[in-house]
């Protein structure tokens, strides 16, 4: 007989009860892990295929703002999936700009400046006003500020607290 087990019957029953409790606990954990793995596998099989192309939509008009790759992290919250042909049409015919991060125009093999903002309201890309130096705090500090930029207003001076009386 093994020497590492107790010799009296009460302690042997206690050990058997303890190990039966642990076996039951281990069996419950095995069942839980099997169930979770089956659910994950079912979720993987039923998950919809990721979209290849996405168009980001404007909050104001609901019109297209930019075309993105489906996995692009810069696509924003308002977007919809589009087909490859519709993405090409948006980038070429409708002149919707391509995302500068994921560059769908390069992935779709669209060559040249076809993604420029033509036939769209607002200034064309070559009509952007140039920055002119503006005196902000006198001749020692000059900033490059575009007309209408928020930085052309003078920033209020930083408050300094009075020393504590002690």
Order of alpha helices (4+ residues) and beta strands (2+ residues): alpha-beta-beta-beta-alpha-beta-alpha-beta-beta
